[in-house]
Amino acid sequence: MSEINPVKYDEDSIKSLDPLEHIRIRPGMYIGKLGDGSSPDDGIYILLKEVIDNSIDEFLMGAGKTIEVSITQHRVRVRDYGRGIPLGKVVDCVSKINTGGKFDSEAFQKSIGLNGVGTKAANALSEQFTVQAYRDGKTKIAEFEHGKLVKDHPIVENTMRNGTLINFTPDASIFKNYRFNSEYIENMIKNYTYLNQGLTIIFNGQKYSSENGLKDLIEDKSDEGSLRYPVIHLRGHEIEVALTHSNQYGEQYYSFVNGQYTTQGGTHQAALRESVVKVCREFYNKNFDPQDVRASIVGAIAVRVQEPVFESQTKTKLGSTHTEPGGEGKYIRTWVNDFLKTELDNFLHKNPDISEQLLRRIQQSERERKEMAGIKTLANKRAKKANLHNRKLRDCKIHFDKGDERAAETTIFITEGDSASGSITKARDPHTQAVFSLKGKPLNSFGLTKKIVYENEEFNLVQHALNIEEGMEGLRYNRIVIATDADVDGMHIRLLLLTFFLQFFPDLIRNGHVYILQTPLFRVRNKKDTIYCYDESEKLAAMEKLGRNPEITRFKGLGEISPDEFGQFIGESMRLEPVIIKKDSPLAEMLNYFMGKNSQERQEFIIHNLRVEKDLVV
């Protein structure tokens, strides 16, 4: 037997990277996943957020009530009117890791960005990055490319207002095929204003501000007429809570720590859910089942704590258990509970009309739960008999609800037909990608009760696969991707699935979990190159690029795409179209149009919009 030559390992194997080089080589350590902009937690939005966070800190210090944000194609501009970066430290503040003004300042102890990394990451991961500081009648500009200083301008006289201006373009070699989604940026900016009363942010000419904080957030996020009673709004020292109940299914929460939107919740959100149940039990002197109190709740909580501990660099889930570093302070759980025990109890005593409406909503949930109990038992037996995990679901190894470091990548493809599901199954990443196979067209659930839908085997199996029967806390996949053919039948299946989610699990869509998979319509190739095209214009461009008489294949369905080819469409370069509900979209009217009895209008819509999935929910 021949010996295996060991890999060379000596002094030359040991490398030291410049911090900015390390960011470019391992960007996920600093900004989470890269993405293409189709998800609200993709890297391009983290870059924008890191820059805006510095402007927010200036506002919190009482300097600058207005922030201007504009995005033209791929170029981002952020201008604040704070104190401006000290001119002698402009270059260091945006290029040297662990450099900043927040390490020793007591005023910044409850800032979100304490590690001196954020703006440096935005600089390192940008093709071009320019910073200009205006301070005390003078200004300084520094220009960078890929994190490297290319031009350091001298300090000159200036008459502009104090503040900082940053322009940057994310690096297209790192963020493949990216594009900014204005809906995601608008939501980010609104969240900043909800948490900072008195702040105005101008995004592409549109002004955003908030007078009532989290109360405004809940009202803005809720459909008109869907709330059962006026929003309960409570404020205390470093804590704010708003809550109500709606007519929709599920629980919906918005939680923040030091201005950071913790999309995956954490200890503060768990404390809110627990505390609301405790207060209601004590106030009404009834031992309610927790799920009856929380059913259809819409809640928001914002806290400020010293040196918060998050479960990832992107700060989407709070892991802290104490309100102060070192464990000297109260447990966050106790702090939230004590606050609600006093403030929510006082509110309910002072507002008997609202307390009566809240009680009626809890009692309604209790009746519905008892009515559904027997149906769920039968449905669970059917799901077990259907052998879900073998016949319908090809599961993955990592799940969203387990908090794994790759949790954001977890994806389930819902597709129709054995050939399509078989191809995706063979091409997928078994660690993070699951496949669920539908059997024919799902039930049209429009206008049906949850009881009837539970009795439908196909939708019952979908709920089991996603693990959402008892709420969003158990959701097993971050992305739910509807993967159907680009024809009339495929469009119809998409509408049926969207109707089901919108009626019974709207939080899946509101929280950005549902997507449409874009698959190529054409393959254009010659002997050397292959280009996949998603529409007619891309096909024509590919034909021009590849020259004379390239081979053109028109894909009629997902089943025609081989597993090897599918591997290229569901990896890092996967094109996903997020399903978004705009605030001005009346949900009931929209569902009635798509799934009501106006079959002729719907048929015409489907035929004329086969490739415009983004317009399905607007």
C-alpha positions in Angstrom: 0.0 0.0 0.0 1.4 3.4 -1.0 1.7 6.0 1.7 -0.6 9.1 1.5 1.4 12.2 1.2 0.4 14.6 4.0 -0.6 18.2 3.2 2.3 20.6 3.6 2.1 22.3 7.0 5.0 24.7 7.9 5.7 28.4 8.7 4.5 29.4 5.2 1.1 27.8 6.0 0.4 30.3 8.7 -1.2 33.5 7.4 -2.2 36.7 9.1 -5.0 38.6 7.5 -5.7 42.3 7.7 -9.1 42.8 9.5 -10.7 44.2 6.3 -9.4 41.3 4.3 -10.9 39.0 6.9 -14.3 40.7 6.4 -14.2 40.2 2.7 -13.1 36.5 3.0 -15.6 35.7 5.8 -18.4 38.2 5.4 -21.0 35.9 6.9 -19.3 36.3 10.3 -20.0 40.0 10.2 -23.3 40.4 8.3 -24.9 37.0 8.3 -26.0 35.6 5.0 -25.2 37.4 1.8 -28.3 36.9 -0.3 -29.5 38.8 -3.3 -31.9 41.2 -1.6 -35.0 39.0 -1.8 -35.0 38.5 2.0 -35.1 41.3 4.6 -32.1 39.9 6.5 -29.9 39.7 3.4 -26.5 41.4 3.6 -27.2 44.5 1.6 -29.8 45.6 4.1 -27.4 44.9 7.0 -24.8 47.2 5.3 -27.5 49.9 5.1 -28.6 49.4 8.7 -25.0 49.6 10.0 -24.6 53.0 8.5 -28.0 54.3 9.6 -27.4 53.0 13.2 -24.5 55.5 13.6 -26.9 58.3 12.6 -29.5 57.1 15.0 -26.9 57.2 17.8 -26.3 60.8 16.9 -30.0 61.5 17.3 -30.1 59.8 20.7 -27.3 62.1 21.7 -29.5 65.1 20.9 -27.7 65.9 17.7 -29.7 65.8 14.4 -33.4 65.2 14.1 -33.4 64.3 10.4 -31.7 61.6 8.4 -31.8 61.4 4.6 -31.6 58.1 2.9 -31.7 57.6 -0.9 -31.0 54.7 -3.2 -30.5 55.0 -6.9 -30.1 51.7 -8.6 -27.2 50.2 -6.5 -25.9 53.4 -5.0 -26.8 54.2 -1.4 -26.6 57.7 0.2 -27.1 58.4 3.9 -26.8 61.9 5.3 -27.4 62.9 9.0 -27.1 66.2 10.7 -25.4 65.1 13.9 -22.1 66.3 15.2 -20.0 64.9 12.4 -17.1 62.5 12.8 -14.1 64.3 14.3 -12.2 65.3 11.1 -8.9 63.8 12.2 -10.4 60.4 12.7 -12.6 60.1 9.6 -10.5 57.5 7.9 -10.0 55.4 11.1 -13.7 55.4 12.0 -14.7 53.7 8.7 -11.7 51.5 8.1 -10.0 50.4 11.3 -11.8 47.6 13.3 -12.5 48.3 16.9 -12.3 52.0 16.4 -15.2 54.2 17.5 -16.5 56.6 20.1 -18.7 54.2 22.0 -16.3 52.1 24.0 -15.8 54.5 26.9 -18.9 56.7 26.6 -21.5 56.1 29.2 -24.1 57.7 26.9 -23.6 54.9 24.4 -23.9 52.0 26.9 -27.2 51.1 25.5 -26.3 51.6 21.8 -26.7 48.6 19.5 -23.2 49.0 17.8 -20.6 48.7 20.5 -17.9 46.7 18.8 -16.6 49.1 16.3 -17.3 46.8 13.3 -20.5 48.0 11.6 -19.4 50.8 9.2 -16.1 49.1 8.6 -18.0 46.0 7.3 -20.0 48.2 5.0 -16.8 49.8 3.7 -15.0 46.5 3.3 -17.9 44.9 1.4 -18.5 47.8 -1.0 -17.1 48.5 -4.4 -17.0 52.1 -3.6 -17.4 53.8 -0.2 -17.1 57.5 0.4 -17.4 59.3 3.8 -17.6 63.0 4.3 -17.7 64.7 7.7 -19.0 68.2 8.2 -17.9 69.8 11.5 -17.5 73.3 12.8 -17.2 75.0 9.4 -14.8 72.5 7.9 -15.1 69.2 6.0 -13.1 66.1 5.1 -13.7 63.4 2.5 -12.2 60.0 2.3 -12.7 57.6 -0.7 -12.4 53.8 -0.6 -12.6 50.9 -3.0 -13.2 47.4 -1.6 -12.2 48.7 1.8 -8.9 50.2 0.7 -8.3 53.9 1.0 -7.8 55.4 -2.5 -8.0 59.1 -1.9 -7.6 61.0 1.4 -8.8 64.5 0.8 -7.4 67.4 3.0 -9.5 69.2 5.5 -11.0 72.3 3.9 -13.4 75.1 4.8 -17.1 74.5 4.5 -20.5 76.2 5.1 -22.7 73.0 5.3 -24.5 72.0 8.4 -22.6 69.6 10.8 -23.1 65.9 10.2 -21.9 62.9 8.2 -22.5 61.9 4.6 -21.8 58.3 3.4 -22.2 57.0 -0.1 -21.6 53.3 -0.9 -22.2 50.7 -3.6 -22.3 47.0 -2.3 -19.7 44.8 -4.0 -21.5 42.9 -6.8 -18.7 40.2 -6.7 -19.9 39.4 -3.1 -23.6 40.1 -3.4 -24.5 38.2 -6.5 -27.4 39.6 -8.7 -28.5 41.8 -5.8 -31.2 44.4 -5.9 -32.7 46.5 -3.1 -36.4 45.9 -2.3 -37.9 49.3 -1.3 -40.6 47.5 0.8 -37.9 46.1 3.1 -36.1 49.4 3.4 -39.4 51.2 4.1 -40.1 48.8 6.9 -36.6 49.2 8.4 -37.0 53.0 8.3 -40.5 52.9 9.9 -39.1 50.8 12.7 -36.5 53.4 13.4 -39.1 56.1 13.7 -41.4 54.0 15.9 -38.6 53.7 18.4 -37.4 57.3 18.2 -40.1 59.8 18.5 -39.1 63.2 17.2 -36.9 61.6 14.5 -37.7 62.2 10.8 -36.2 60.0 8.1 -36.6 60.9 4.5 -36.3 58.0 2.1 -36.2 58.8 -1.6 -38.2 62.0 -0.9 -40.8 60.4 1.3 -40.9 61.5 5.0 -41.4 59.1 7.9 -42.0 59.9 11.5 -44.0 58.6 14.5 -45.7 60.4 17.4 -47.0 57.3 19.3 -44.2 54.8 19.0 -45.2 51.1 19.2 -48.8 52.1 19.1 -48.3 53.5 15.6 -46.4 50.3 14.7 -49.3 48.0 15.5 -51.9 50.2 13.9 -49.8 50.5 10.7 -49.1 46.8 10.5 -52.8 45.8 11.0 -55.6 45.7 8.4 -58.2 48.3 8.9 -61.1 47.0 11.0 -59.1 43.9 12.1 -58.4 45.0 15.7 -60.8 43.9 18.4 -60.1 46.8 20.7 -57.9 49.9 20.8 -54.2 49.3 21.2 -53.0 49.2 24.8 -49.9 51.3 25.0 -47.6 51.2 28.0 -44.3 53.1 28.6 -41.8 52.9 31.4 -38.1 53.5 32.0 -36.2 51.8 29.1 -39.3 49.7 28.2 -42.3 50.2 25.9 -45.1 47.7 25.2 -48.1 47.8 22.9 -50.7 45.1 22.4 -54.1 44.2 21.2 -56.0 41.3 19.6 -57.2 40.9 16.0 -59.6 38.8 14.1 -56.8 36.9 12.4 -55.3 33.6 13.4 -51.9 33.1 15.1 -49.7 35.3 17.2 -47.8 38.3 15.9 -45.0 40.0 17.7 -42.5 42.8 17.0 -39.6 43.0 19.4 -36.7 45.4 19.7 -33.5 45.7 21.8 -31.7 49.1 21.8 -33.3 49.9 18.5 -32.5 46.6 16.9 -35.4 44.7 15.4 -35.0 41.2 16.8 -36.9 39.2 14.2 -36.3 35.9 16.0 -37.4 37.3 19.3 -35.5 36.2 22.4 -35.8 36.5 26.1 -37.7 39.9 26.1 -40.3 38.6 23.6 -40.7 35.3 25.5 -41.2 37.3 28.7 -43.9 39.4 27.0 -45.8 36.3 26.0 -45.5 34.8 29.4 -46.4 38.0 31.3 -49.6 38.8 29.3 -51.0 35.4 30.3 -50.1 35.9 34.0 -51.7 39.4 34.2 -54.9 38.3 32.5 -55.2 35.3 34.8 -54.8 37.5 37.8 -57.0 40.3 36.6 -59.9 38.2 35.6 -59.3 35.6 38.3 -59.6 32.8 35.8 -57.0 30.1 35.0 -57.0 30.6 31.3 -55.2 28.3 29.0 -52.1 30.3 27.7 -53.0 29.7 24.1 -56.5 31.2 24.6 -55.0 34.4 25.9 -52.4 34.6 23.2 -54.5 33.5 20.2 -54.7 36.3 17.7 -52.6 38.7 19.8 -50.6 41.5 18.2 -47.9 42.7 20.4 -44.7 44.8 20.4 -42.0 45.3 23.0 -38.9 47.5 23.0 -36.3 47.5 25.7 -32.9 49.1 26.3 -30.3 47.2 28.2 -26.6 47.5 28.8 -24.3 45.3 26.6 -27.0 43.0 25.2 -26.0 39.5 24.3 -27.3 38.4 20.9 -27.1 34.9 19.5 -25.5 36.1 16.2 -23.5 39.0 14.8 -26.7 40.2 12.9 -28.5 40.6 16.3 -31.8 39.0 15.4 -32.3 37.2 18.7 -31.7 38.4 22.2 -29.9 35.9 24.4 -29.4 38.1 27.4 -31.0 37.1 30.6 -30.1 40.1 32.7 -30.7 43.9 32.2 -27.2 44.7 33.2 -23.8 43.1 32.4 -22.3 40.6 34.8 -25.7 39.5 36.1 -26.1 42.2 38.7 -29.4 43.5 37.4 -32.8 42.0 37.4 -33.6 39.1 35.1 -35.2 40.5 31.9 -38.0 38.0 32.4 -38.7 39.4 35.9 -38.3 43.0 34.7 -40.9 42.6 31.9 -43.2 40.7 34.2 -43.1 43.3 37.0 -43.7 46.1 34.5 -46.8 44.5 32.9 -48.1 43.3 36.3 -48.3 47.0 37.3 -48.9 48.9 34.1 -51.2 46.4 32.3 -53.2 45.7 35.4 -53.7 49.4 36.0 -54.7 50.0 32.4 -57.3 47.2 32.5 -58.8 48.6 35.8 -58.9 52.2 34.3 -60.4 51.1 31.0 -63.3 48.7 31.7 -64.6 48.8 28.1 -61.3 47.5 26.8 -60.9 44.9 29.5 -64.4 43.6 28.7 -63.5 43.3 25.0 -60.3 41.6 25.8 -62.1 39.1 28.0 -64.6 38.3 25.2 -61.7 37.7 22.7 -60.1 35.2 25.2 -63.5 33.5 25.7 -64.0 33.2 21.9 -60.5 31.6 21.5 -61.4 29.2 24.3 -64.5 28.1 22.5 -62.7 27.7 19.2 -59.9 25.7 20.8 -62.3 23.2 22.4 -64.3 22.9 19.2 -61.1 22.2 17.3 -59.7 19.7 19.8 -61.5 16.6 18.4 -60.8 17.6 14.8 -57.1 18.0 15.5 -56.9 14.6 17.1 -58.4 13.0 14.0 -56.2 15.1 11.8 -53.1 14.1 13.6 -54.0 10.5 13.3 -54.5 10.9 9.6 -51.1 12.7 9.3 -49.4 9.8 11.1 -51.2 7.3 8.9 -50.1 9.2 5.8 -46.5 8.7 6.9 -45.7 12.3 6.4 -41.9 12.1 6.8 -41.6 9.4 4.2 -44.3 10.0 1.6 -44.8 13.8 1.5 -41.8 15.4 3.2 -38.1 15.0 2.4 -36.8 16.8 5.5 -33.5 18.5 6.1 -31.2 18.2 9.1 -31.2 21.8 10.3 -34.4 23.6 11.4 -35.2 27.2 12.0 -36.7 26.8 15.4 -33.6 25.2 16.8 -31.5 28.4 16.6 -28.7 26.8 14.6 -26.1 29.2 13.1 -27.5 28.3 9.6 -31.1 28.6 10.7 -31.7 31.6 8.3 -30.8 29.3 5.4 -33.5 26.7 6.2 -35.9 26.3 3.3 -38.8 24.1 2.3 -39.8 23.8 -1.3 -43.5 23.1 -1.8 -44.0 21.6 -5.2 -46.4 19.6 -7.2 -45.8 16.3 -8.9 -43.3 13.5 -8.4 -40.9 14.5 -11.2 -40.5 18.1 -10.0 -40.1 17.1 -6.3 -37.7 14.3 -7.3 -35.5 16.7 -9.2 -35.4 19.2 -6.4 -34.8 16.5 -3.8 -31.7 15.2 -5.7 -30.3 18.7 -6.2 -31.0 20.2 -2.8 -28.7 20.7 0.2 -30.0 18.1 2.6 -28.7 20.1 5.6 -30.9 23.1 5.0 -33.3 22.4 2.2 -36.5 20.3 2.5 -39.0 19.3 -0.1 -42.8 18.8 0.3 -44.7 17.3 -2.5 -48.3 18.3 -3.1 -50.8 15.8 -4.6 -52.7 17.7 -7.3 -54.3 21.1 -6.6 -55.0 22.0 -3.0 -58.4 22.9 -1.7 -59.6 26.5 -2.3 -59.9 27.6 1.3 -61.4 31.0 0.6 -64.3 31.6 2.9 -63.9 28.3 4.7 -63.4 27.9 8.5 -60.3 26.6 10.0 -62.3 23.5 11.1 -63.0 22.5 7.5 -59.4 23.2 6.5 -58.1 21.0 9.3 -60.2 18.2 7.9 -58.5 18.5 4.5 -55.6 16.0 4.4 -53.3 18.0 2.1 -53.4 21.2 4.2 -53.2 19.3 7.4 -50.0 17.7 6.2 -48.6 21.1 5.2 -49.3 22.4 8.7 -47.5 19.4 10.2 -44.5 19.8 7.9 -44.2 23.5 8.9 -45.0 22.8 12.5 -47.2 25.9 12.8 -50.4 24.5 14.2 -49.7 26.0 17.6 -48.2 29.3 16.3 -45.1 30.6 14.6 -42.8 29.8 17.5 -42.3 26.2 16.2 -41.8 27.2 12.5 -39.2 24.7 11.2 -38.1 26.6 8.1 -37.2 30.3 7.6 -38.2 30.3 3.9 -41.3 28.6 2.5 -40.7 28.5 -1.3 -43.6 27.8 -3.6 -42.1 26.0 -6.6 -44.7 25.3 -9.4 -44.7 25.3 -13.1 -44.8 28.6 -15.0 -48.2 27.8 -16.6 -51.9 28.4 -15.8 -52.1 25.3 -13.5 -48.9 26.3 -11.7 -50.2 29.8 -11.2 -53.5 28.4 -9.8 -51.7 26.2 -7.3 -49.7 29.3 -6.1 -52.9 31.2 -5.6 -54.5 28.3 -3.7 -51.4 28.1 -1.4 -51.3 31.8 -0.9 -55.0 31.9 0.0 -54.4 29.2 2.6 -51.5 31.1 4.2 -53.2 34.5 4.0 -56.4 33.3 5.6 -55.0 31.1 8.4 -51.3 31.9 8.8 -50.9 35.5 7.6 -47.8 35.9 9.9 -45.9 33.7 7.6 -46.3 36.3 4.9 -46.2 39.4 7.1 -42.9 38.2 8.6 -41.3 37.6 5.2 -41.2 33.8 5.2 -43.0 33.0 1.9 -41.4 33.2 -1.6 -42.0 32.2 -5.2 -39.2 30.3 -6.8 -38.1 31.7 -10.1 -37.0 29.0 -12.6 -35.6 29.6 -16.1 -37.9 29.5 -19.1 -35.1 29.0 -21.5 -31.7 27.4 -21.8 -29.4 28.9 -24.4 -26.1 27.2 -25.1 -23.4 26.4 -27.6 -20.4 24.0 -27.4 -18.7 26.2 -24.8 -21.2 28.1 -22.7 -24.7 27.7 -21.2 -26.9 30.6 -20.2 -30.2 30.1 -18.4 -32.8 32.8 -19.1 -35.9 33.8 -17.1 -37.7 35.8 -19.7 -37.7 36.7 -23.4 -35.4 39.7 -23.0 -32.7 37.5 -21.2 -33.1 34.9 -24.0 -32.4 37.5 -26.7 -29.4 38.9 -24.8 -28.0 35.3 -24.4 -28.5 34.6 -28.1 -26.6 37.7 -29.0 -23.8 36.9 -26.6 -23.3 33.3 -27.7 -23.3 34.1 -31.4 -24.6 32.1 -34.4 -27.3 29.5 -34.0 -27.1 28.6 -30.3 -29.3 25.7 -29.1 -32.4 27.0 -27.4 -34.5 24.9 -25.0 -37.9 26.0 -23.7 -38.7 24.5 -20.3 -42.4 23.7 -20.1 -42.4 22.5 -16.5 -40.1 21.9 -13.5 -40.1 18.2 -14.2 -38.2 18.9 -17.4 -35.3 20.4 -15.6 -32.7 17.8 -14.6 -31.4 17.5 -11.0 -27.9 18.7 -12.2 -29.5 21.8 -13.6 -31.7 22.4 -10.6 -28.6 22.5 -8.4 -27.7 25.8 -10.1 -31.2 27.3 -9.4 -31.6 26.5 -5.7 -28.2 27.3 -4.4 -26.6 30.6 -3.7 -27.8 32.1 -7.0 -31.4 31.1 -6.4 -33.9 33.7 -7.6 -36.7 34.2 -5.1 -39.6 36.6 -5.4 -40.8 37.5 -1.9 -44.6 37.6 -1.3 -45.3 41.0 0.4 -48.5 42.5 1.6 -48.6 46.2 1.3 -50.2 48.3 4.0 -52.8 49.7 1.5 -53.9 46.3 0.3 -57.3 45.3 1.8 -56.8 41.6 2.5 -60.5 40.6 2.3 -61.0 42.4 -1.1 -57.8 40.9 -2.5 -58.7 37.3 -1.5 -62.2 37.8 -2.9 -60.8 39.0 -6.3 -58.3 36.1 -6.6 -60.4 33.3 -5.1 -64.0 34.4 -5.1 -66.6 33.7 -7.8 -65.4 36.1 -10.4 -63.8 33.2 -12.3 -63.6 35.0 -15.7 -61.7 37.9 -14.2 -59.3 35.6 -12.3 -58.7 33.5 -15.4 -57.7 36.6 -17.4 -55.4 37.8 -14.6 -53.6 34.4 -14.5 -53.2 34.2 -18.3 -51.7 37.7 -18.5 -49.5 37.5 -15.4 -47.8 34.1 -15.6 -44.3 35.6 -15.1 -45.2 38.5 -12.7 -45.5 36.6 -9.4 -44.5 39.8 -7.5 -47.9 41.3 -8.5 -49.9 38.5 -6.9 -49.9 40.2 -3.5 -49.5 44.0 -3.7 
